[in-house]
Amino acid sequence: MLSAEIVTEEMFYIDAIPTYEKNIIGCDPLPEGYDFYIVSALYATAHGQTEAGNIYVVADPVMSDDGATFRGCRGLAKF
C-alpha cells in the first residue's frame, strides 16, 4: 500500500471560521517492475506524473445502495 503524507496548518480566521492550508510533504516510491499503477488521487497528486504516464486513478466509482461501501469502478482515469 502506497501512502502520501499531508501536513495541515491553521492559517487565519474568516468571521470566526478557521482556515487551513494542507501540504503534501512526501510519498512512498512506486515499486519497480509494473507496466502501470492504480493509486489514490492523493498519492497521484503527491507523486506527480511519471515519464511513462503510467499512473491511473479510479474513475466513476460504484458504491453500495446505501452509499457507504466502495464496491468497484467502471473504469480508470489517467492522471
PDB file of N, CA, C and O in Angstrom:
ATOM      1  N   MET A   1       0.842  -1.169   0.000  1.00  0.00           N
ATOM      2  CA  MET A   1       0.000   0.000   0.000  1.00  0.00           C
ATOM      3  C   MET A   1       0.891   1.236   0.000  1.00  0.00           C
ATOM      4  O   MET A   1       1.794   1.363   0.827  1.00  0.00           O
ATOM      5  N   LEU A   2       0.632   2.128  -0.919  1.00  0.00           N
ATOM      6  CA  LEU A   2       1.391   3.368  -1.024  1.00  0.00           C
ATOM      7  C   LEU A   2       0.692   4.464  -0.237  1.00  0.00           C
ATOM      8  O   LEU A   2      -0.536   4.493  -0.159  1.00  0.00           O
ATOM      9  N   SER A   3       1.461   5.351   0.338  1.00  0.00           N
ATOM     10  CA  SER A   3       0.826   6.456   1.044  1.00  0.00           C
ATOM     11  C   SER A   3       1.587   7.745   0.799  1.00  0.00           C
ATOM     12  O   SER A   3       2.744   7.753   0.377  1.00  0.00           O
ATOM     13  N   ALA A   4       0.887   8.833   1.082  1.00  0.00           N
ATOM     14  CA  ALA A   4       1.478  10.162   0.997  1.00  0.00           C
ATOM     15  C   ALA A   4       1.192  10.861   2.312  1.00  0.00           C
ATOM     16  O   ALA A   4       0.165  10.615   2.945  1.00  0.00           O
ATOM     17  N   GLU A   5       2.097  11.728   2.718  1.00  0.00           N
ATOM     18  CA  GLU A   5       1.945  12.417   3.996  1.00  0.00           C
ATOM     19  C   GLU A   5       1.508  13.862   3.769  1.00  0.00           C
ATOM     20  O   GLU A   5       2.073  14.581   2.944  1.00  0.00           O
ATOM     21  N   ILE A   6       0.475  14.270   4.531  1.00  0.00           N
ATOM     22  CA  ILE A   6      -0.060  15.628   4.441  1.00  0.00           C
ATOM     23  C   ILE A   6       0.110  16.316   5.786  1.00  0.00           C
ATOM     24  O   ILE A   6      -0.129  15.723   6.838  1.00  0.00           O
ATOM     25  N   VAL A   7       0.524  17.572   5.737  1.00  0.00           N
ATOM     26  CA  VAL A   7       0.619  18.403   6.932  1.00  0.00           C
ATOM     27  C   VAL A   7      -0.468  19.469   6.838  1.00  0.00           C
ATOM     28  O   VAL A   7      -0.628  20.111   5.800  1.00  0.00           O
ATOM     29  N   THR A   8      -1.211  19.654   7.923  1.00  0.00           N
ATOM     30  CA  THR A   8      -2.262  20.661   7.970  1.00  0.00           C
ATOM     31  C   THR A   8      -1.847  21.761   8.941  1.00  0.00           C
ATOM     32  O   THR A   8      -1.484  21.489  10.086  1.00  0.00           O
ATOM     33  N   GLU A   9      -1.904  22.991   8.475  1.00  0.00           N
ATOM     34  CA  GLU A   9      -1.545  24.131   9.315  1.00  0.00           C
ATOM     35  C   GLU A   9      -2.684  25.130   9.333  1.00  0.00           C
ATOM     36  O   GLU A   9      -3.260  25.451   8.294  1.00  0.00           O
ATOM     37  N   GLU A  10      -3.011  25.630  10.545  1.00  0.00           N
ATOM     38  CA  GLU A  10      -4.037  26.665  10.656  1.00  0.00           C
ATOM     39  C   GLU A  10      -3.475  27.964  10.105  1.00  0.00           C
ATOM     40  O   GLU A  10      -2.331  28.321  10.386  1.00  0.00           O
ATOM     41  N   MET A  11      -4.283  28.672   9.318  1.00  0.00           N
ATOM     42  CA  MET A  11      -3.803  29.901   8.682  1.00  0.00           C
ATOM     43  C   MET A  11      -4.377  31.144   9.360  1.00  0.00           C
ATOM     44  O   MET A  11      -3.657  31.834  10.082  1.00  0.00           O
ATOM     45  N   PHE A  12      -5.634  31.435   9.147  1.00  0.00           N
ATOM     46  CA  PHE A  12      -6.262  32.635   9.689  1.00  0.00           C
ATOM     47  C   PHE A  12      -7.757  32.372   9.821  1.00  0.00           C
ATOM     48  O   PHE A  12      -8.239  31.295   9.470  1.00  0.00           O
ATOM     49  N   TYR A  13      -8.483  33.356  10.325  1.00  0.00           N
ATOM     50  CA  TYR A  13      -9.927  33.212  10.535  1.00  0.00           C
ATOM     51  C   TYR A  13     -10.688  34.136   9.592  1.00  0.00           C
ATOM     52  O   TYR A  13     -10.266  35.259   9.314  1.00  0.00           O
ATOM     53  N   ILE A  14     -11.811  33.637   9.113  1.00  0.00           N
ATOM     54  CA  ILE A  14     -12.751  34.431   8.343  1.00  0.00           C
ATOM     55  C   ILE A  14     -14.056  34.426   9.133  1.00  0.00           C
ATOM     56  O   ILE A  14     -14.748  33.409   9.179  1.00  0.00           O
ATOM     57  N   ASP A  15     -14.390  35.537   9.744  1.00  0.00           N
ATOM     58  CA  ASP A  15     -15.603  35.633  10.581  1.00  0.00           C
ATOM     59  C   ASP A  15     -15.680  34.488  11.575  1.00  0.00           C
ATOM     60  O   ASP A  15     -16.702  33.806  11.655  1.00  0.00           O
ATOM     61  N   ALA A  16     -14.632  34.271  12.319  1.00  0.00           N
ATOM     62  CA  ALA A  16     -14.529  33.254  13.373  1.00  0.00           C
ATOM     63  C   ALA A  16     -14.480  31.817  12.841  1.00  0.00           C
ATOM     64  O   ALA A  16     -14.594  30.868  13.617  1.00  0.00           O
ATOM     65  N   ILE A  17     -14.314  31.652  11.543  1.00  0.00           N
ATOM     66  CA  ILE A  17     -14.176  30.312  10.944  1.00  0.00           C
ATOM     67  C   ILE A  17     -12.710  30.101  10.600  1.00  0.00           C
ATOM     68  O   ILE A  17     -12.150  30.861   9.810  1.00  0.00           O
ATOM     69  N   PRO A  18     -12.080  29.089  11.174  1.00  0.00           N
ATOM     70  CA  PRO A  18     -10.653  28.883  10.874  1.00  0.00           C
ATOM     71  C   PRO A  18     -10.443  28.393   9.447  1.00  0.00           C
ATOM     72  O   PRO A  18     -11.261  27.649   8.905  1.00  0.00           O
ATOM     73  N   THR A  19      -9.350  28.815   8.855  1.00  0.00           N
ATOM     74  CA  THR A  19      -8.939  28.302   7.549  1.00  0.00           C
ATOM     75  C   THR A  19      -7.634  27.544   7.738  1.00  0.00           C
ATOM     76  O   THR A  19      -6.856  27.835   8.646  1.00  0.00           O
ATOM     77  N   TYR A  20      -7.409  26.575   6.873  1.00  0.00           N
ATOM     78  CA  TYR A  20      -6.237  25.714   6.983  1.00  0.00           C
ATOM     79  C   TYR A  20      -5.566  25.595   5.637  1.00  0.00           C
ATOM     80  O   TYR A  20      -6.192  25.761   4.590  1.00  0.00           O
ATOM     81  N   GLU A  21      -4.286  25.306   5.684  1.00  0.00           N
ATOM     82  CA  GLU A  21      -3.524  25.007   4.479  1.00  0.00           C
ATOM     83  C   GLU A  21      -3.039  23.565   4.602  1.00  0.00           C
ATOM     84  O   GLU A  21      -2.522  23.167   5.645  1.00  0.00           O
ATOM     85  N   LYS A  22      -3.207  22.786   3.535  1.00  0.00           N
ATOM     86  CA  LYS A  22      -2.742  21.408   3.521  1.00  0.00           C
ATOM     87  C   LYS A  22      -1.626  21.291   2.488  1.00  0.00           C
ATOM     88  O   LYS A  22      -1.765  21.733   1.347  1.00  0.00           O
ATOM     89  N   ASN A  23      -0.526  20.691   2.907  1.00  0.00           N
ATOM     90  CA  ASN A  23       0.613  20.489   2.018  1.00  0.00           C
ATOM     91  C   ASN A  23       1.040  19.027   2.040  1.00  0.00           C
ATOM     92  O   ASN A  23       1.145  18.405   3.097  1.00  0.00           O
ATOM     93  N   ILE A  24       1.280  18.507   0.864  1.00  0.00           N
ATOM     94  CA  ILE A  24       1.804  17.150   0.752  1.00  0.00           C
ATOM     95  C   ILE A  24       3.309  17.248   0.886  1.00  0.00           C
ATOM     96  O   ILE A  24       3.955  17.962   0.119  1.00  0.00           O
ATOM     97  N   ILE A  25       3.877  16.537   1.852  1.00  0.00           N
ATOM     98  CA  ILE A  25       5.310  16.681   2.110  1.00  0.00           C
ATOM     99  C   ILE A  25       6.122  15.451   1.718  1.00  0.00           C
ATOM    100  O   ILE A  25       7.344  15.451   1.866  1.00  0.00           O
ATOM    101  N   GLY A  26       5.470  14.410   1.223  1.00  0.00           N
ATOM    102  CA  GLY A  26       6.228  13.240   0.800  1.00  0.00           C
ATOM    103  C   GLY A  26       5.312  12.099   0.412  1.00  0.00           C
ATOM    104  O   GLY A  26       4.128  12.087   0.751  1.00  0.00           O
ATOM    105  N   CYS A  27       5.871  11.150  -0.298  1.00  0.00           N
ATOM    106  CA  CYS A  27       5.108   9.959  -0.658  1.00  0.00           C
ATOM    107  C   CYS A  27       6.058   8.781  -0.838  1.00  0.00           C
ATOM    108  O   CYS A  27       7.250   8.948  -1.097  1.00  0.00           O
ATOM    109  N   ASP A  28       5.500   7.600  -0.695  1.00  0.00           N
ATOM    110  CA  ASP A  28       6.276   6.376  -0.880  1.00  0.00           C
ATOM    111  C   ASP A  28       6.693   6.243  -2.347  1.00  0.00           C
ATOM    112  O   ASP A  28       5.956   6.672  -3.235  1.00  0.00           O
ATOM    113  N   PRO A  29       7.843   5.666  -2.611  1.00  0.00           N
ATOM    114  CA  PRO A  29       8.238   5.437  -4.006  1.00  0.00           C
ATOM    115  C   PRO A  29       7.396   4.322  -4.621  1.00  0.00           C
ATOM    116  O   PRO A  29       6.962   3.401  -3.928  1.00  0.00           O
ATOM    117  N   LEU A  30       7.173   4.419  -5.918  1.00  0.00           N
ATOM    118  CA  LEU A  30       6.460   3.359  -6.627  1.00  0.00           C
ATOM    119  C   LEU A  30       7.347   2.116  -6.688  1.00  0.00           C
ATOM    120  O   LEU A  30       8.553   2.235  -6.906  1.00  0.00           O
ATOM    121  N   PRO A  31       6.774   0.934  -6.499  1.00  0.00           N
ATOM    122  CA  PRO A  31       7.577  -0.284  -6.663  1.00  0.00           C
ATOM    123  C   PRO A  31       7.957  -0.453  -8.132  1.00  0.00           C
ATOM    124  O   PRO A  31       7.224  -0.015  -9.018  1.00  0.00           O
ATOM    125  N   GLU A  32       9.065  -1.069  -8.385  1.00  0.00           N
ATOM    126  CA  GLU A  32       9.525  -1.246  -9.769  1.00  0.00           C
ATOM    127  C   GLU A  32       8.966  -2.532 -10.364  1.00  0.00           C
ATOM    128  O   GLU A  32       8.577  -3.453  -9.645  1.00  0.00           O
ATOM    129  N   GLY A  33       8.934  -2.573 -11.690  1.00  0.00           N
ATOM    130  CA  GLY A  33       8.583  -3.803 -12.378  1.00  0.00           C
ATOM    131  C   GLY A  33       7.144  -3.921 -12.829  1.00  0.00           C
ATOM    132  O   GLY A  33       6.710  -5.017 -13.182  1.00  0.00           O
ATOM    133  N   TYR A  34       6.374  -2.822 -12.831  1.00  0.00           N
ATOM    134  CA  TYR A  34       4.979  -2.876 -13.249  1.00  0.00           C
ATOM    135  C   TYR A  34       4.770  -1.978 -14.464  1.00  0.00           C
ATOM    136  O   TYR A  34       5.448  -0.964 -14.629  1.00  0.00           O
ATOM    137  N   ASP A  35       3.822  -2.368 -15.309  1.00  0.00           N
ATOM    138  CA  ASP A  35       3.530  -1.582 -16.505  1.00  0.00           C
ATOM    139  C   ASP A  35       2.691  -0.349 -16.191  1.00  0.00           C
ATOM    140  O   ASP A  35       2.853   0.691 -16.830  1.00  0.00           O
ATOM    141  N   PHE A  36       1.794  -0.458 -15.208  1.00  0.00           N
ATOM    142  CA  PHE A  36       1.001   0.687 -14.787  1.00  0.00           C
ATOM    143  C   PHE A  36       0.631   0.535 -13.318  1.00  0.00           C
ATOM    144  O   PHE A  36       0.742  -0.547 -12.742  1.00  0.00           O
ATOM    145  N   TYR A  37       0.186   1.645 -12.719  1.00  0.00           N
ATOM    146  CA  TYR A  37      -0.128   1.683 -11.297  1.00  0.00           C
ATOM    147  C   TYR A  37      -1.506   2.296 -11.106  1.00  0.00           C
ATOM    148  O   TYR A  37      -1.826   3.310 -11.727  1.00  0.00           O
ATOM    149  N   ILE A  38      -2.321   1.695 -10.256  1.00  0.00           N
ATOM    150  CA  ILE A  38      -3.615   2.247  -9.873  1.00  0.00           C
ATOM    151  C   ILE A  38      -3.460   2.728  -8.435  1.00  0.00           C
ATOM    152  O   ILE A  38      -3.244   1.928  -7.526  1.00  0.00           O
ATOM    153  N   VAL A  39      -3.573   4.039  -8.235  1.00  0.00           N
ATOM    154  CA  VAL A  39      -3.301   4.640  -6.932  1.00  0.00           C
ATOM    155  C   VAL A  39      -4.433   5.591  -6.550  1.00  0.00           C
ATOM    156  O   VAL A  39      -5.305   5.887  -7.366  1.00  0.00           O
ATOM    157  N   SER A  40      -4.414   6.063  -5.311  1.00  0.00           N
ATOM    158  CA  SER A  40      -5.391   7.049  -4.865  1.00  0.00           C
ATOM    159  C   SER A  40      -5.090   8.395  -5.520  1.00  0.00           C
ATOM    160  O   SER A  40      -3.971   8.643  -5.968  1.00  0.00           O
ATOM    161  N   ALA A  41      -6.100   9.256  -5.568  1.00  0.00           N
ATOM    162  CA  ALA A  41      -5.897  10.603  -6.113  1.00  0.00           C
ATOM    163  C   ALA A  41      -4.878  11.364  -5.277  1.00  0.00           C
ATOM    164  O   ALA A  41      -4.079  12.128  -5.819  1.00  0.00           O
ATOM    165  N   LEU A  42      -4.897  11.163  -3.965  1.00  0.00           N
ATOM    166  CA  LEU A  42      -3.914  11.814  -3.094  1.00  0.00           C
ATOM    167  C   LEU A  42      -2.506  11.385  -3.474  1.00  0.00           C
ATOM    168  O   LEU A  42      -1.617  12.222  -3.627  1.00  0.00           O
ATOM    169  N   TYR A  43      -2.301  10.074  -3.627  1.00  0.00           N
ATOM    170  CA  TYR A  43      -0.962   9.603  -3.962  1.00  0.00           C
ATOM    171  C   TYR A  43      -0.543  10.118  -5.342  1.00  0.00           C
ATOM    172  O   TYR A  43       0.597  10.548  -5.520  1.00  0.00           O
ATOM    173  N   ALA A  44      -1.446  10.077  -6.309  1.00  0.00           N
ATOM    174  CA  ALA A  44      -1.121  10.546  -7.658  1.00  0.00           C
ATOM    175  C   ALA A  44      -0.720  12.015  -7.638  1.00  0.00           C
ATOM    176  O   ALA A  44       0.211  12.411  -8.340  1.00  0.00           O
ATOM    177  N   THR A  45      -1.406  12.819  -6.847  1.00  0.00           N
ATOM    178  CA  THR A  45      -1.070  14.232  -6.719  1.00  0.00           C
ATOM    179  C   THR A  45       0.300  14.401  -6.086  1.00  0.00           C
ATOM    180  O   THR A  45       1.103  15.216  -6.541  1.00  0.00           O
ATOM    181  N   ALA A  46       0.569  13.633  -5.040  1.00  0.00           N
ATOM    182  CA  ALA A  46       1.847  13.736  -4.338  1.00  0.00           C
ATOM    183  C   ALA A  46       3.007  13.294  -5.222  1.00  0.00           C
ATOM    184  O   ALA A  46       4.071  13.913  -5.216  1.00  0.00           O
ATOM    185  N   HIS A  47       2.801  12.232  -5.971  1.00  0.00           N
ATOM    186  CA  HIS A  47       3.881  11.677  -6.793  1.00  0.00           C
ATOM    187  C   HIS A  47       4.109  12.492  -8.050  1.00  0.00           C
ATOM    188  O   HIS A  47       5.251  12.667  -8.475  1.00  0.00           O
ATOM    189  N   GLY A  48       3.048  12.991  -8.646  1.00  0.00           N
ATOM    190  CA  GLY A  48       3.156  13.724  -9.903  1.00  0.00           C
ATOM    191  C   GLY A  48       3.200  12.757 -11.069  1.00  0.00           C
ATOM    192  O   GLY A  48       3.086  11.546 -10.880  1.00  0.00           O
ATOM    193  N   GLN A  49       3.363  13.278 -12.260  1.00  0.00           N
ATOM    194  CA  GLN A  49       3.394  12.432 -13.463  1.00  0.00           C
ATOM    195  C   GLN A  49       4.714  11.726 -13.601  1.00  0.00           C
ATOM    196  O   GLN A  49       5.775  12.298 -13.351  1.00  0.00           O
ATOM    197  N   THR A  50       4.637  10.488 -14.000  1.00  0.00           N
ATOM    198  CA  THR A  50       5.866   9.753 -14.312  1.00  0.00           C
ATOM    199  C   THR A  50       6.208   9.972 -15.780  1.00  0.00           C
ATOM    200  O   THR A  50       5.372  10.427 -16.560  1.00  0.00           O
ATOM    201  N   GLU A  51       7.410   9.651 -16.138  1.00  0.00           N
ATOM    202  CA  GLU A  51       7.836   9.825 -17.520  1.00  0.00           C
ATOM    203  C   GLU A  51       6.973   8.994 -18.471  1.00  0.00           C
ATOM    204  O   GLU A  51       6.662   9.432 -19.578  1.00  0.00           O
ATOM    205  N   ALA A  52       6.590   7.799 -18.035  1.00  0.00           N
ATOM    206  CA  ALA A  52       5.809   6.909 -18.892  1.00  0.00           C
ATOM    207  C   ALA A  52       4.323   7.223 -18.853  1.00  0.00           C
ATOM    208  O   ALA A  52       3.558   6.689 -19.656  1.00  0.00           O
ATOM    209  N   GLY A  53       3.902   8.084 -17.930  1.00  0.00           N
ATOM    210  CA  GLY A  53       2.481   8.405 -17.825  1.00  0.00           C
ATOM    211  C   GLY A  53       1.656   7.197 -17.440  1.00  0.00           C
ATOM    212  O   GLY A  53       0.544   7.025 -17.939  1.00  0.00           O
ATOM    213  N   ASN A  54       2.178   6.354 -16.560  1.00  0.00           N
ATOM    214  CA  ASN A  54       1.523   5.085 -16.254  1.00  0.00           C
ATOM    215  C   ASN A  54       0.822   5.071 -14.897  1.00  0.00           C
ATOM    216  O   ASN A  54       0.658   4.005 -14.303  1.00  0.00           O
ATOM    217  N   ILE A  55       0.406   6.235 -14.396  1.00  0.00           N
ATOM    218  CA  ILE A  55      -0.335   6.299 -13.141  1.00  0.00           C
ATOM    219  C   ILE A  55      -1.809   6.537 -13.453  1.00  0.00           C
ATOM    220  O   ILE A  55      -2.155   7.444 -14.210  1.00  0.00           O
ATOM    221  N   TYR A  56      -2.671   5.712 -12.862  1.00  0.00           N
ATOM    222  CA  TYR A  56      -4.111   5.808 -13.060  1.00  0.00           C
ATOM    223  C   TYR A  56      -4.815   5.891 -11.716  1.00  0.00           C
ATOM    224  O   TYR A  56      -4.316   5.388 -10.709  1.00  0.00           O
ATOM    225  N   VAL A  57      -5.982   6.530 -11.708  1.00  0.00           N
ATOM    226  CA  VAL A  57      -6.833   6.600 -10.522  1.00  0.00           C
ATOM    227  C   VAL A  57      -8.201   6.047 -10.888  1.00  0.00           C
ATOM    228  O   VAL A  57      -8.534   5.916 -12.065  1.00  0.00           O
ATOM    229  N   VAL A  58      -8.992   5.725  -9.869  1.00  0.00           N
ATOM    230  CA  VAL A  58     -10.336   5.196 -10.085  1.00  0.00           C
ATOM    231  C   VAL A  58     -11.221   6.275 -10.689  1.00  0.00           C
ATOM    232  O   VAL A  58     -11.245   7.408 -10.210  1.00  0.00           O
ATOM    233  N   ALA A  59     -11.946   5.919 -11.741  1.00  0.00           N
ATOM    234  CA  ALA A  59     -12.906   6.829 -12.362  1.00  0.00           C
ATOM    235  C   ALA A  59     -14.297   6.223 -12.215  1.00  0.00           C
ATOM    236  O   ALA A  59     -14.479   5.019 -12.400  1.00  0.00           O
ATOM    237  N   ASP A  60     -15.250   7.038 -11.891  1.00  0.00           N
ATOM    238  CA  ASP A  60     -16.639   6.608 -11.788  1.00  0.00           C
ATOM    239  C   ASP A  60     -16.808   5.433 -10.825  1.00  0.00           C
ATOM    240  O   ASP A  60     -17.138   4.325 -11.248  1.00  0.00           O
ATOM    241  N   PRO A  61     -16.581   5.675  -9.527  1.00  0.00           N
ATOM    242  CA  PRO A  61     -16.693   4.584  -8.550  1.00  0.00           C
ATOM    243  C   PRO A  61     -18.112   4.042  -8.445  1.00  0.00           C
ATOM    244  O   PRO A  61     -19.083   4.764  -8.674  1.00  0.00           O
ATOM    245  N   VAL A  62     -18.220   2.780  -8.099  1.00  0.00           N
ATOM    246  CA  VAL A  62     -19.517   2.128  -7.877  1.00  0.00           C
ATOM    247  C   VAL A  62     -19.642   1.887  -6.373  1.00  0.00           C
ATOM    248  O   VAL A  62     -18.805   1.219  -5.765  1.00  0.00           O
ATOM    249  N   MET A  63     -20.702   2.443  -5.788  1.00  0.00           N
ATOM    250  CA  MET A  63     -20.917   2.336  -4.348  1.00  0.00           C
ATOM    251  C   MET A  63     -22.098   1.406  -4.070  1.00  0.00           C
ATOM    252  O   MET A  63     -22.915   1.137  -4.951  1.00  0.00           O
ATOM    253  N   SER A  64     -22.171   0.920  -2.831  1.00  0.00           N
ATOM    254  CA  SER A  64     -23.294   0.100  -2.403  1.00  0.00           C
ATOM    255  C   SER A  64     -24.568   0.945  -2.425  1.00  0.00           C
ATOM    256  O   SER A  64     -24.500   2.171  -2.522  1.00  0.00           O
ATOM    257  N   ASP A  65     -25.727   0.292  -2.336  1.00  0.00           N
ATOM    258  CA  ASP A  65     -27.004   1.003  -2.380  1.00  0.00           C
ATOM    259  C   ASP A  65     -27.119   2.077  -1.298  1.00  0.00           C
ATOM    260  O   ASP A  65     -27.728   3.122  -1.523  1.00  0.00           O
ATOM    261  N   ASP A  66     -26.541   1.823  -0.138  1.00  0.00           N
ATOM    262  CA  ASP A  66     -26.611   2.817   0.941  1.00  0.00           C
ATOM    263  C   ASP A  66     -25.503   3.871   0.826  1.00  0.00           C
ATOM    264  O   ASP A  66     -25.459   4.801   1.631  1.00  0.00           O
ATOM    265  N   GLY A  67     -24.609   3.739  -0.159  1.00  0.00           N
ATOM    266  CA  GLY A  67     -23.551   4.708  -0.396  1.00  0.00           C
ATOM    267  C   GLY A  67     -22.401   4.643   0.583  1.00  0.00           C
ATOM    268  O   GLY A  67     -21.544   5.527   0.585  1.00  0.00           O
ATOM    269  N   ALA A  68     -22.359   3.609   1.421  1.00  0.00           N
ATOM    270  CA  ALA A  68     -21.334   3.539   2.457  1.00  0.00           C
ATOM    271  C   ALA A  68     -20.132   2.685   2.073  1.00  0.00           C
ATOM    272  O   ALA A  68     -19.075   2.798   2.694  1.00  0.00           O
ATOM    273  N   THR A  69     -20.273   1.840   1.068  1.00  0.00           N
ATOM    274  CA  THR A  69     -19.213   0.894   0.747  1.00  0.00           C
ATOM    275  C   THR A  69     -18.799   1.016  -0.713  1.00  0.00           C
ATOM    276  O   THR A  69     -19.636   1.002  -1.615  1.00  0.00           O
ATOM    277  N   PHE A  70     -17.503   1.135  -0.926  1.00  0.00           N
ATOM    278  CA  PHE A  70     -16.945   1.162  -2.277  1.00  0.00           C
ATOM    279  C   PHE A  70     -16.965  -0.261  -2.810  1.00  0.00           C
ATOM    280  O   PHE A  70     -16.394  -1.156  -2.187  1.00  0.00           O
ATOM    281  N   ARG A  71     -17.609  -0.491  -3.947  1.00  0.00           N
ATOM    282  CA  ARG A  71     -17.727  -1.842  -4.497  1.00  0.00           C
ATOM    283  C   ARG A  71     -16.851  -2.067  -5.723  1.00  0.00           C
ATOM    284  O   ARG A  71     -16.576  -3.213  -6.079  1.00  0.00           O
ATOM    285  N   GLY A  72     -16.420  -1.023  -6.356  1.00  0.00           N
ATOM    286  CA  GLY A  72     -15.606  -1.172  -7.557  1.00  0.00           C
ATOM    287  C   GLY A  72     -15.639   0.127  -8.364  1.00  0.00           C
ATOM    288  O   GLY A  72     -15.913   1.198  -7.823  1.00  0.00           O
ATOM    289  N   CYS A  73     -15.356   0.016  -9.666  1.00  0.00           N
ATOM    290  CA  CYS A  73     -15.415   1.196 -10.518  1.00  0.00           C
ATOM    291  C   CYS A  73     -15.739   0.779 -11.952  1.00  0.00           C
ATOM    292  O   CYS A  73     -15.609  -0.387 -12.326  1.00  0.00           O
ATOM    293  N   ARG A  74     -16.158   1.749 -12.730  1.00  0.00           N
ATOM    294  CA  ARG A  74     -16.498   1.482 -14.135  1.00  0.00           C
ATOM    295  C   ARG A  74     -15.316   1.721 -15.062  1.00  0.00           C
ATOM    296  O   ARG A  74     -15.399   1.449 -16.259  1.00  0.00           O
ATOM    297  N   GLY A  75     -14.216   2.228 -14.513  1.00  0.00           N
ATOM    298  CA  GLY A  75     -13.048   2.476 -15.350  1.00  0.00           C
ATOM    299  C   GLY A  75     -11.947   3.163 -14.580  1.00  0.00           C
ATOM    300  O   GLY A  75     -12.049   3.394 -13.375  1.00  0.00           O
ATOM    301  N   LEU A  76     -10.889   3.483 -15.304  1.00  0.00           N
ATOM    302  CA  LEU A  76      -9.737   4.153 -14.727  1.00  0.00           C
ATOM    303  C   LEU A  76      -9.521   5.466 -15.453  1.00  0.00           C
ATOM    304  O   LEU A  76      -9.901   5.617 -16.615  1.00  0.00           O
ATOM    305  N   ALA A  77      -8.906   6.420 -14.759  1.00  0.00           N
ATOM    306  CA  ALA A  77      -8.576   7.700 -15.356  1.00  0.00           C
ATOM    307  C   ALA A  77      -7.074   7.908 -15.309  1.00  0.00           C
ATOM    308  O   ALA A  77      -6.443   7.673 -14.278  1.00  0.00           O
ATOM    309  N   LYS A  78      -6.504   8.343 -16.406  1.00  0.00           N
ATOM    310  CA  LYS A  78      -5.073   8.628 -16.437  1.00  0.00           C
ATOM    311  C   LYS A  78      -4.848   9.921 -15.660  1.00  0.00           C
ATOM    312  O   LYS A  78      -5.577  10.898 -15.830  1.00  0.00           O
ATOM    313  N   PHE A  79      -3.846   9.912 -14.822  1.00  0.00           N
ATOM    314  CA  PHE A  79      -3.603  11.088 -14.005  1.00  0.00           C
ATOM    315  C   PHE A  79      -2.593  11.975 -14.674  1.00  0.00           C
ATOM    316  O   PHE A  79      -2.247  13.029 -14.140  1.00  0.00           O
TER     317      PHE A  79
END
